Amino acid sequence: KRVQLFSPSLVYVRTIGTTDESYWQPVYNHFNAPAGVAIGPDGSIHVLEGRGHRLLKFDAAGELQWEFGQAGKGGRNDSQLFFPEDVDVDADGTVIVADGDNRVKLISKDGDFEANLSTGFGSGPTQFDYPTGVAFGPDGRIYVADQNNHRVQIFNKNHVHIGELGFTNQPGNDNIHFRRPRDVDVDESGRLYVVDYGNQRVQVFSPGLAYLRTIGVTGECGSDHGHLCNPIAVSADSLGRVFVADSWGWRVQVFDALGRYLTTIGRREG
């Protein structure tokens, strides 16, 4: 029920939210199941509440700027969220949210609804079946982890659908298939990282979407540094490091740009 902030050298800085406390009355310093966090170009912090049905934007000092959605009350119109799953911010401050109602929403840097990429539930282009991860590329492209369709959908900077990675409704474990992809991120070089949840791995692709490498071992859940166990999120920073949230390991595994293990943040107790 909190967001922990660390310095570039991975030293704890501060907490946003209140440890072990959600809210009975909607307040900005309590969260209900935070599901995603994204940093804006000005250092602003965007916190997405999964069961709180809202997105909050804080400035770099932690002061609330605005909130989108209604705390604790999910909805299916353009001004509401419904069990949202992930958030990202582009270089202009535009925010994208993967919503639990099979929608992908674009929100302005000022907190206003702009557009919806989804045309509804399904498996066609621009349709989604449980989108759980979103990311902007450095060229403005948008990547969506379309989990139950076993694919990543790709849109250009004008929000036009231009293709997909993986094969619709064809789960697999080779290097061009996914099994329930959970999250995506794109680094400053344009490399794409896909959390392939059902295959216990992160797949890395070139800016041209050619397969490069795998982080973890396909189909094997483990707690050593070479394995992942139910990975759920990935983020690449400006230093080339790749952070993988490893849910069953209660840890974040950190790798370099070539997929080599660097360190671990957190661990399972007991």
C-alpha positions as CSV (number, residue, x, y, z in Angstrom):
1,K,0.0,0.0,0.0
2,R,3.0,2.3,-0.7
3,V,5.5,3.3,-3.3
4,Q,9.1,3.1,-2.3
5,L,11.6,5.5,-3.9
6,F,15.3,4.7,-4.4
7,S,18.2,6.7,-5.7
8,P,20.1,5.8,-8.9
9,S,22.5,3.9,-6.6
10,L,19.6,2.0,-5.2
11,V,19.6,3.6,-1.8
12,Y,16.2,4.2,-0.2
13,V,15.0,7.8,-0.5
14,R,11.4,8.0,0.8
15,T,8.0,6.4,0.8
16,I,4.8,7.7,-0.8
17,G,1.7,6.4,0.8
18,T,1.3,4.9,4.2
19,T,2.7,1.5,5.1
20,D,0.1,-1.2,5.7
21,E,-2.8,1.2,5.4
22,S,-5.2,1.7,2.6
23,Y,-8.1,4.1,3.1
24,W,-11.6,4.2,4.5
25,Q,-12.0,7.8,3.3
26,P,-10.3,8.8,0.0
27,V,-7.0,10.6,0.7
28,Y,-4.0,11.2,-1.4
29,N,-1.4,9.7,1.0
30,H,-3.1,6.3,1.2
31,F,-3.2,3.8,-1.6
32,N,-5.4,0.8,-2.3
33,A,-3.4,-1.8,-4.0
34,P,-0.9,0.3,-6.1
35,A,-0.5,-1.5,-9.4
36,G,2.0,0.7,-11.3
37,V,4.2,3.7,-11.0
38,A,5.8,5.9,-13.7
39,I,8.2,8.9,-13.6
40,G,7.5,11.9,-15.9
41,P,10.1,13.9,-17.8
42,D,10.0,16.5,-15.0
43,G,10.5,14.0,-12.2
44,S,6.8,13.8,-11.5
45,I,5.5,10.5,-10.0
46,H,2.4,8.8,-11.3
47,V,0.9,6.2,-9.0
48,L,-1.8,3.9,-10.3
49,E,-4.2,2.3,-7.8
50,G,-5.5,-1.1,-8.9
51,R,-8.4,-1.5,-6.4
52,G,-8.6,2.2,-5.8
53,H,-9.6,2.8,-9.4
54,R,-7.6,6.0,-9.8
55,L,-4.3,7.6,-11.0
56,L,-2.5,10.2,-8.9
57,K,0.2,12.5,-10.1
58,F,2.7,13.9,-7.6
59,D,5.5,16.4,-8.3
60,A,9.1,15.4,-7.7
61,A,8.9,16.5,-4.1
62,G,5.8,14.3,-3.5
63,E,3.1,17.0,-3.5
64,L,-0.2,15.9,-5.2
65,Q,-0.9,17.6,-8.6
66,W,-4.0,15.9,-9.7
67,E,-6.0,12.6,-9.6
68,F,-7.9,10.9,-12.4
69,G,-10.8,8.6,-11.6
70,Q,-12.7,8.3,-8.3
71,A,-11.1,6.8,-5.3
72,G,-12.6,3.4,-4.5
73,K,-15.3,3.7,-7.2
74,G,-14.6,2.0,-10.5
75,G,-16.4,2.9,-13.7
76,R,-16.4,2.3,-17.4
77,N,-16.8,5.9,-18.8
78,D,-14.0,8.1,-20.1
79,S,-13.4,9.8,-16.8
80,Q,-13.1,6.7,-14.7
81,L,-10.9,3.7,-14.3
82,F,-11.8,0.1,-13.5
83,F,-9.2,-2.1,-11.8
84,P,-6.3,-0.5,-13.8
85,E,-3.2,-2.5,-14.3
86,D,-0.3,-0.4,-15.6
87,V,0.9,3.2,-16.4
88,D,3.6,4.9,-18.4
89,V,4.5,8.5,-19.3
90,D,6.1,9.8,-22.5
91,A,8.6,12.6,-23.1
92,D,5.8,15.2,-23.3
93,G,4.1,14.1,-20.1
94,T,1.2,12.3,-21.7
95,V,0.1,9.3,-19.6
96,I,-1.1,5.9,-20.8
97,V,-3.1,3.5,-18.6
98,A,-3.9,-0.2,-19.2
99,D,-7.4,-0.4,-17.7
100,G,-9.1,-3.6,-16.4
101,D,-12.1,-3.0,-18.6
102,N,-10.1,-3.9,-21.7
103,R,-9.3,-0.3,-22.4
104,V,-6.1,1.6,-22.9
105,K,-6.5,5.3,-22.1
106,L,-4.4,8.3,-22.9
107,I,-4.5,11.1,-20.3
108,S,-2.9,14.5,-20.8
109,K,-0.1,15.8,-18.6
110,D,-2.8,18.0,-16.9
111,G,-5.0,15.0,-16.0
112,D,-7.6,15.2,-18.8
113,F,-8.9,12.3,-20.8
114,E,-7.6,12.4,-24.4
115,A,-8.3,9.1,-26.2
116,N,-9.0,5.4,-25.9
117,L,-7.0,3.0,-28.1
118,S,-9.4,0.2,-27.6
119,T,-12.4,-0.6,-29.8
120,G,-13.6,-3.2,-27.2
121,F,-13.1,-6.7,-26.0
122,G,-11.8,-9.3,-28.5
123,S,-8.9,-10.5,-30.5
124,G,-8.9,-8.2,-33.5
125,P,-6.6,-5.3,-34.1
126,T,-7.2,-2.6,-31.5
127,Q,-9.3,-5.0,-29.4
128,F,-7.9,-6.3,-26.1
129,D,-8.4,-9.2,-23.8
130,Y,-7.1,-8.1,-20.4
131,P,-4.3,-5.6,-21.3
132,T,-1.9,-5.5,-18.3
133,G,1.2,-3.6,-19.5
134,V,1.8,-0.4,-21.5
135,A,4.9,1.5,-22.6
136,F,5.9,4.4,-24.8
137,G,8.9,3.9,-27.1
138,P,11.4,6.8,-27.7
139,D,9.9,7.3,-31.1
140,G,6.4,7.7,-29.7
141,R,5.2,4.2,-30.4
142,I,2.9,2.6,-27.9
143,Y,3.3,-1.1,-26.8
144,V,0.5,-3.0,-25.1
145,A,0.8,-6.4,-23.4
146,D,-2.5,-8.0,-24.5
147,Q,-2.3,-10.8,-21.9
148,N,-5.1,-13.2,-22.8
149,N,-4.5,-12.8,-26.5
150,H,-0.8,-13.8,-26.0
151,R,0.6,-10.9,-27.9
152,V,2.0,-7.4,-27.8
153,Q,0.0,-4.8,-29.8
154,I,1.9,-1.9,-31.3
155,F,0.6,1.6,-32.2
156,N,2.4,4.5,-33.9
157,K,2.6,8.0,-32.3
158,N,-0.7,8.9,-34.0
159,H,-2.4,6.0,-32.2
160,V,-2.8,4.0,-35.3
161,H,-2.4,0.2,-35.0
162,I,0.6,-0.9,-36.9
163,G,1.3,-4.5,-35.9
164,E,1.8,-7.0,-33.2
165,L,4.5,-9.2,-31.7
166,G,3.6,-12.8,-30.9
167,F,0.7,-14.6,-32.4
168,T,-2.9,-13.9,-31.5
169,N,-4.4,-16.7,-29.4
170,Q,-1.4,-18.9,-30.0
171,P,0.5,-19.3,-26.8
172,G,4.0,-20.9,-27.1
173,N,7.4,-21.0,-25.5
174,D,9.8,-20.5,-28.5
175,N,11.3,-17.1,-29.1
176,I,8.5,-15.6,-31.2
177,H,5.6,-16.7,-29.1
178,F,4.4,-15.6,-25.6
179,R,2.3,-17.2,-23.0
180,R,0.2,-14.5,-21.2
181,P,2.6,-11.6,-21.5
182,R,2.2,-9.4,-18.5
183,D,4.2,-6.2,-19.0
184,V,6.3,-4.3,-21.4
185,D,9.0,-1.6,-21.4
186,V,11.2,0.1,-23.9
187,D,14.7,1.5,-23.1
188,E,16.3,4.7,-24.5
189,S,17.8,2.7,-27.4
190,G,14.5,1.3,-28.4
191,R,15.0,-2.2,-27.1
192,L,11.7,-3.8,-26.1
193,Y,11.3,-5.9,-22.9
194,V,8.3,-8.3,-22.6
195,V,7.5,-10.0,-19.3
196,D,6.4,-13.4,-20.6
197,Y,4.6,-14.4,-17.4
198,G,3.4,-17.8,-18.4
199,N,6.9,-18.8,-19.5
200,Q,8.8,-17.5,-16.4
201,R,11.0,-15.1,-18.4
202,V,11.6,-11.7,-19.9
203,Q,12.1,-11.6,-23.7
204,V,14.3,-8.8,-25.2
205,F,13.9,-7.6,-28.7
206,S,15.8,-5.1,-30.9
207,P,14.3,-1.8,-32.0
208,G,13.4,-3.6,-35.2
209,L,11.7,-6.3,-33.1
210,A,14.2,-9.0,-33.7
211,Y,14.7,-11.4,-30.8
212,L,17.9,-10.7,-28.8
213,R,17.9,-12.7,-25.6
214,T,16.0,-14.2,-22.7
215,I,16.2,-13.2,-19.0
216,G,15.4,-16.2,-16.9
217,V,14.9,-19.8,-18.0
218,T,11.9,-20.6,-20.2
219,G,9.3,-22.6,-18.3
220,E,11.3,-22.9,-15.1
221,C,10.4,-21.1,-11.9
222,G,13.3,-20.7,-9.5
223,S,14.8,-18.5,-6.8
224,D,18.4,-18.3,-7.8
225,H,19.8,-15.4,-9.8
226,G,19.4,-17.2,-13.2
227,H,15.7,-17.9,-12.8
228,L,12.5,-15.9,-12.3
229,C,9.3,-17.1,-10.7
230,N,6.1,-15.5,-11.9
231,P,7.6,-12.2,-13.1
232,I,5.0,-9.4,-13.3
233,A,6.7,-6.2,-14.3
234,V,9.8,-4.8,-16.0
235,S,11.5,-1.4,-16.3
236,A,14.7,-0.3,-18.0
237,D,16.5,2.9,-16.7
238,S,18.7,5.4,-18.4
239,L,21.9,3.6,-17.1
240,G,21.0,0.5,-19.1
241,R,19.8,-1.5,-16.1
242,V,16.8,-3.7,-16.3
243,F,14.6,-4.2,-13.2
244,V,12.3,-7.2,-13.0
245,A,9.6,-7.6,-10.3
246,D,9.7,-11.3,-9.4
247,S,6.4,-11.8,-7.6
248,W,6.9,-15.2,-6.0
249,G,10.5,-14.3,-5.0
250,W,9.3,-11.2,-3.3
251,R,12.1,-9.4,-4.9
252,V,13.3,-7.1,-7.8
253,Q,16.0,-8.6,-9.9
254,V,18.4,-6.2,-11.5
255,F,20.3,-7.0,-14.8
256,D,22.6,-5.1,-17.1
257,A,21.8,-4.3,-20.7
258,L,23.2,-7.7,-21.8
259,G,21.0,-9.6,-19.3
260,R,23.7,-10.3,-16.8
261,Y,22.6,-10.3,-13.1
262,L,23.7,-7.3,-11.0
263,T,21.8,-7.3,-7.7
264,T,18.6,-8.0,-5.9
265,I,16.3,-5.6,-4.1
266,G,14.2,-7.2,-1.4
267,R,13.8,-10.9,-0.6
268,R,11.4,-13.5,0.7
269,E,11.4,-13.7,4.5
270,G,11.3,-17.1,6.1
